[in-house]
Amino acid sequence: MLATALVAVMTMAVTHTDQTIQVQKGTRLEVRTFAGDVVVKTWDKDAVRVQAEHSDRETVDIQQGDRVVTVRSQAKRGAPRSVDYTLTVPAWMPVSASGTYMDATMDGVGADVTVETTRGDIAVTGGSGVVTLKSVDGEIQLNKAQGHVEVRAVNEGVQLADVSGDVSVESVNGDLTLDRIDSANVDLYTVNGNIAYDGPIRDKGVYRMTTHNGLISVAVAESANATVTVRTYSGSFKASFPVKVDEQNTRKRFTLTFGNGSAQMELESFGGTIALRRPGEARPGTDRERRHHRHGGN
Amino acid sequence: MKCEWTDRLSEYIDGELDANEQRAVEAHVEGCAACARTADELRAVVARARALPARPPASDLWSGIEARAGSARLKPRATGEPRATGARGFTFAAWQLAAAAALVAAISGALAWQIRGHRAGPALTAQAANTATIQARPETPDADVPVVPVSLGDAQYDAAVADLQRVLDKERPRLDPATVAVVERNLQIIDEAIAQAQRALAADPANSYLSGHLVETRRRKLDLLRRAAALVSDTD
């Protein structure tokens, strides 16, 4: 059976597609594929280079329309197969990629980025304007983006770093880790994961972080002007700096005012710990991590 | 078939896209009959939702909004009753899901308004210095504000969930079993969170935080179901 499979693989010729087309500013790129890797890089030419590796049963269809270049893979016969793309685009070009079993890696795009995959990881460095990343079963990483950022994971975690602008991130079963975020509008939600947020708290900003089971860890600078509302049901609160909490307040809901209280920050964890710390201080370990280390995990 | 802009139509209708995107969607809708139809349907839902009187939501949120929105498609059908639209279940899923999403958004927004309006604590008489000990002040006791309890047996929510679940069940063979397993595992996680919130709320029915948390968690379940059902249409 293995031999049969090997013969089948060996007889399936690998085809290389390599095509470059000139584009005008204002043109966007749309990639639709069933499975495979989509790697997007940038260069300083007003041109799109499409390199693809695929079986001879697949065709790569590249169409140039009115202000849009579309790249699609299609099966000549039978079920669709994996196609690995490397796309080199001008940095000004908005890019959209969607697929079912697609891993996407993008670096240097200086415009809108949209990536949607069902099962696959997404790693984007760059993006400016509207950045939308979605994966049902895969990790999502976003670095050095700016603008309106929307990230939707389900079964895995999300990591953002060096991002500025409006930020909305959610998952169901994953941790949300955000470092060096510069935003006055943040909305983070996960059901079964932890939330870690590190970034300046802007005056008049709105920051909302919600988890059901997880730990919320937020860095609050001494210079911050924020009204921080803490709400939990069966969880707890702690801070790395002095906070006087009324021990009689069994409802575990209270507000803390920093400076003039300008920004509004809401931290809610039904059953987890809500932890405040100063920027630069180590994040508190999660119960999950502590269990992992206790049992000798790496 | 699902277009690139299908998921952005709601934002387009609400004028929440930036100027470039707004123009791009407008151009797309002009040339795409399916999106034009969905956009018209969304406009109708939004118009009906906006016609709702501005008042604190009653406890029976779903039935009230559903009745005003006239979204008959979200009503549970009697056994054997044919679907009102389309020959295939997933062909109307976009409308159905869009309607559900709009209703959920309206309800969530209304409840968020209700809850957030009550969340603000009393005006502080003194500001703590950042370098000194920060004084935690309890939120306004729930008894001091007119909290409207959330119905735990929300028939309309259940109906919307059941409808979406039926779409998923019907189209399950078209989806990758591994994807179905992931979706079901995450639905289970949300269901457990909902159950915990419900138990807590039953023990502390006037707790506005728990009410809001429950609504938020239930909304996330609808969102995930909607997203899962959209996967079905993606495979078309």
Interface residues (C-beta under 8 A of the other chain):
Chain A: E30 S96 S98 T100 D112 T114 T118 R119 G129 V130 V136 D137 H148 R152 V154 N155 E170 V172 N173 Y189 V191 N192 T210 H212 N213 E222 S223 A224 T229 V230 R231 Y233 S234 A239 F241 P242 V243 K244 V245 D246 N249 R251 R253 F254 T255 L256 T257 F258 G259 N260 G261 E266 E268 F270 G271
Chain B: E4 L17 D18 N20 E21 R119 G121 L124 Q127 A128 N130 T131 A132 T133 I134 Q135 A136 R137 P138 E139 D176 A178 T179 V182 V183 R185 N186 I189 I190 A193 Q196 A197 A200 N207 Y209 L210 H213 E216 T217 R220 L224 R227 A228 L231 D234 T235
